[in-house]
């Protein structure tokens, strides 16, 4: 692997210049320590490259558009003390815009409208990141960003405008079936406190994702935009398993059919729900709002509930 250090600010004509520190087989590592160096490194990224962030605050807009490959991913990595923030509080903290086969690891994103936006980018892995203090969503997989992963990360203090539009992670696009952000895996994360909408919102048009091993805290739910559960499933064929949730205004998990034929096929198993203090009209661990034989939902083994009115709303079979 070759390790490179950005030696000076890039010029518009010549592009970024790199100084080689050490060499080894397998790729290149670029170490950056300023916002301009990071912007240059993102613009110059090629398959197999690793961009390593020194600890510090990076103020600016950060966009990547080049893709890696299955055999040579592009990696952006830093510790939680490497902090990306926008100077105005608007826009995206980190925008992977058509940038497939990226791994983003360890760093922190804060102070933006939306934290990490994955746009038309497949096979993106967000691993061990922290996203907090955004006015809208923490993480968004959008525009058919399929086969993405958010794992072992921390999302809190989102939706600071308090209008019910600050989901922790948002998959797909509302009111359309053309956004096929399918097979997104959300695993081992800690959500909350102070998330201003659902911790996880899975939109119609998306299929086959996994929500597993997460911890949910509904402390920030407002009810202003129908946000009254930790997880809202409007897509098809999801598995929601082995999660733990506390503090909600109404339900733990919900499914909705906002488009005909959608909100179907979810499997719930092994989820532990504490509804203590919920004051909404339903108060079920799992509220299947549009259950029918044509749109089944499976309540599998191991789901438990404390408080509330019960495990699942009447008429939905358990087993």
C-alpha positions, -999 to 999 in steps of 0.1 A, spaced: 0 0 0 13 35 -9 7 62 17 3 97 4 1 130 22 -14 161 6 15 185 3 -2 217 -8 -36 232 -17 -48 221 -51 -47 244 -81 -75 245 -106 -52 238 -135 -30 211 -121 -53 194 -96 -42 181 -62 -5 171 -57 6 143 -34 38 135 -17 46 98 -12 56 88 23 58 50 21 49 23 -4 34 -11 -1 13 -32 -25 -25 -29 -27 -35 7 -30 -29 43 -18 -36 61 15 -41 98 14 -39 116 47 -56 150 50 -59 176 78 -78 206 63 -111 211 46 -95 221 13 -73 190 13 -104 168 20 -123 184 -9 -93 178 -32 -90 142 -20 -127 135 -26 -125 149 -61 -94 129 -69 -106 96 -54 -100 64 -75 -108 28 -68 -87 13 -40 -78 46 -24 -82 53 13 -86 89 25 -76 92 61 -87 122 82 -66 137 109 -85 147 140 -100 182 138 -129 201 124 -135 203 87 -158 232 77 -172 232 42 -193 212 18 -180 177 11 -191 158 -20 -178 126 -36 -189 115 -71 -163 89 -82 -171 52 -76 -150 24 -64 -155 -12 -75 -165 -44 -57 -128 -54 -57 -114 -20 -49 -136 1 -27 -129 37 -18 -126 44 19 -130 76 39 -119 70 75 -112 89 106 -118 89 144 -149 104 160 -128 135 166 -126 141 128 -157 162 125 -173 174 92 -196 204 95 -211 230 72 -204 266 81 -240 277 74 -258 247 90 -275 239 56 -269 214 29 -254 180 33 -226 172 57 -213 145 34 -228 138 0 -220 105 -18 -235 116 -51 -234 86 -75 -204 74 -55 -208 36 -53 -186 12 -34 -176 36 -7 -169 28 30 -172 58 54 -157 48 87 -155 63 122 -159 100 116 -185 125 129 -209 146 108 -228 175 125 -242 210 119 -259 203 85 -294 202 72 -289 165 65 -259 146 78 -249 119 53 -268 118 20 -263 87 -2 -276 95 -36 -279 71 -65 -250 52 -50 -250 14 -45 -230 -8 -20 -222 21 3 -211 11 39 -214 36 67 -195 20 96 -191 34 131 -200 69 122 -216 95 145 -242 119 131 -258 146 153 -273 180 155 -289 182 120 -321 202 112 -334 172 92 -324 136 87 -293 121 101 -287 96 72 -306 92 39 -303 65 13 -321 80 -17 -325 77 -55 -322 39 -57 -292 36 -34 -295 -1 -31 -274 -26 -11 -263 0 14 -253 -5 50 -255 16 82 -238 -3 110 -224 2 145 -231 39 144 -246 66 166 -274 89 155 -288 115 178 -302 151 180 -317 153 145 -347 173 132 -338 202 154 -365 223 136 -390 201 156 -415 197 127 -415 159 126 -391 157 97 -358 147 113 -356 109 110 -325 91 122 -322 72 90 -345 75 60 -346 50 32 -363 59 -1 -386 88 -11 -421 95 0 -450 95 -25 -431 77 -52 -424 41 -62 -394 49 -84 -368 52 -57 -356 16 -53 -333 19 -24 -336 -18 -19 -318 -42 5 -305 -15 29 -291 -30 61 -294 -11 93 -276 -31 120 -262 -26 155 -267 12 157 -277 34 186 -305 59 178 -314 88 201 -320 105 222 -336 136 207 -344 123 172 -371 146 158 -391 119 139 -390 82 136 -356 66 143 -360 46 111 -384 54 82 -386 28 53 -405 43 24 -428 28 -1 -410 15 -32 -382 0 -12 -378 -37 -6 -359 -64 12 -340 -45 39 -329 -55 73 -333 -36 107 -314 -57 133 -298 -53 166 -304 -16 170 -312 4 201 -340 29 197 -349 59 219 -381 78 210 -373 107 233 -376 133 204 -408 122 188 -431 151 181 -463 137 164 -463 167 141 -458 147 110 -473 114 121 -441 104 138 -453 83 167 -431 51 166 -395 42 165 -397 24 131 -423 30 103 -423 4 75 -440 14 43 -418 -8 20 -421 -45 13 -403 -76 26 -383 -61 55 -370 -81 84 -371 -62 118 -354 -83 144 -336 -83 178 -340 -45 184 -346 -28 217 -367 3 221 -377 27 249 -397 59 251 -424 65 225 -454 87 222 -476 58 209 -463 26 192 -430 8 189 -431 -3 153 -457 5 126 -465 -7 91 -485 15 67 -498 9 32 -496 44 18 -496 29 -18 -516 -2 -29 -495 -33 -25 -469 -17 -3 -463 -20 35 -465 -58 31 -444 -88 40 -425 -74 70 -413 -100 95 -409 -89 132 -391 -112 156 -371 -109 188 -378 -72 194 -381 -59 229 -404 -29 234 -408 -7 264 -439 15 260 -439 29 295 -452 64 294 -467 62 259 -499 83 258 -511 78 222 -544 62 212 -530 28 202 -499 19 223 -489 -14 207 -454 -27 204 -462 -35 167 -491 -17 151 -500 -32 117 -523 -4 105 -534 -20 72 -533 -58 78 -550 -81 53 -544 -115 38 -533 -97 6 -508 -77 25 -495 -100 53 -472 -91 81 -455 -119 102 -453 -115 140 -426 -141 147 -412 -155 180 -394 -136 207 -412 -102 205 -419 -88 240 -436 -57 254 -436 -38 286 -464 -13 292 -489 -2 265 -519 -21 255 -503 -52 241 -479 -68 216 -499 -62 184 -532 -47 175 -563 -70 175 -568 -92 144 -532 -97 135 -521 -133 140 -491 -140 162 -469 -171 157 
